[in-house]
Amino acid sequence: MNYARSIAFFERARQVVAGGVNSNVRAASHPVPLFYREGRGAHLFDVDGNEYIDYCLGQGPLLLGHSHPRVLEAVRQQLERGQLYAGQHELEILVAEKLCRYIPCAELVRFSTSGSEAVHIALRVARAFTGRQKIIKFEGHYHGWFDNILVSLTPEKFDRHPVLESRGQMESVLDEVIVLPWNDASRLSETLAASADEIAAIIMEPVMCNTGCILPEPGYLETVRELCTRYGIVLIFDEIITGFRLGLGGAQAFFGVTPDLAVFGKALGSGFPISCLAGKRALMEGIADLSVVHAGTYNANPVSMAAAWATLTELEQHGETHYRNLFALGRTLMRGIAEIAERHGRSVTVQGLGPMFHVAFTRRPRIRDARDYRDVDAALYAAFASRLQERGIRVIPRGIWYLSTAHTEEDIARTLESVAAVL
């Protein structure tokens, strides 16, 4: 493929944008971070005219695919009425009512702009409610880039103690966060038996999407729920990825385990900036009575709310078909990649649920936690992703694949042909 214009644009960008990109994760592209001009359905087009079947989908938000007409029309109509009011409007009620109808833990909600912001207010609410300070998170789980939670994410950095992920982070964060291995109920139980009176919240991805798309062990979520109830600890599900991908009720409805608080984003806005904290009324009252500060100029802005309204309405009206196809096509793709790898003698593990899954070059038949992930050959996968790109298949270099309702059987077949050629 020809990338001449992307290369030229990247050189220009580096003169005025730090690093040439506006999010560090976008830097890991070949031969340079590519520049795009258009997205339609499951397909993306770069500035050099190359076309890709897209399994990145804006890092997950585009559950309905690029440029879904229902979403664009709702946004277009709202733009004609105004962009920002610094006041209330009906759409925020309508969207909140839908969320409270479908999400098991949602008795009250509050909107923000990004997932990191939603996590930030969730932790603040938990501390206010319990009067405790410490948070338990798990190795490899990503909850945004803010100082207070960007800890022990990268498997290569893991130690016996929590590890900061960025230069410039405050070291005092390490006094507030306890990091444990995920899927280890015994280790969590031992920790709580010794320190429960210090713990405000346990936060987790209910599916560990950011590192290996790891599913919870049978009974694990239920055990964590029971421990939190026993010790008066707030259970927070980070559903930024799983929310609306596994169904309108998110992972909590899918697995039948209800947290006290949950954060949503990505797919909620179909590419428009929005996030949400949803929770039990008793906890959310701290925000409602204004004793817990939550603010933001762009919170519940009408343009993003119009996109959310359209997205939720589409999933309400056509959810049975959409989710059936998402799971079926995703599982077909997962199974096909695994079978092709086996035929070619490649040690590849494919795991996940269909709407999102992970591909890894590893001899492990299953990745159970973030420490298992250290055996993944990341360099080999990066080469694999680069070769797929040359054949018009766009995947995320770290291994997670996202499906959209716009992907077709033809897209899956073409993708598997390319996987076979590359392997």
JOTALIN-V442237 format. One record per helix or strand. SS is the DSSP state (hx for helix, st for strand). FROM is the first residue (numbers start at 0). LEN is the number of residues. If there is no record, write none. Layout:
SS | FROM | LEN
SS | FROM | LEN
This chain:
hx | 3 | 13
hx | 17 | 3
hx | 23 | 4
st | 35 | 6
st | 42 | 4
st | 50 | 4
hx | 56 | 4
st | 65 | 1
hx | 68 | 13
hx | 89 | 13
st | 107 | 5
hx | 114 | 16
st | 133 | 5
st | 150 | 1
hx | 154 | 3
st | 163 | 1
hx | 170 | 5
st | 176 | 4
hx | 184 | 14
st | 198 | 6
st | 207 | 1
st | 213 | 1
hx | 219 | 12
st | 233 | 6
hx | 249 | 6
st | 260 | 4
hx | 265 | 4
st | 274 | 5
hx | 280 | 8
hx | 301 | 42
st | 347 | 5
st | 355 | 6
hx | 371 | 4
hx | 377 | 13
st | 392 | 2
st | 399 | 3
hx | 408 | 14
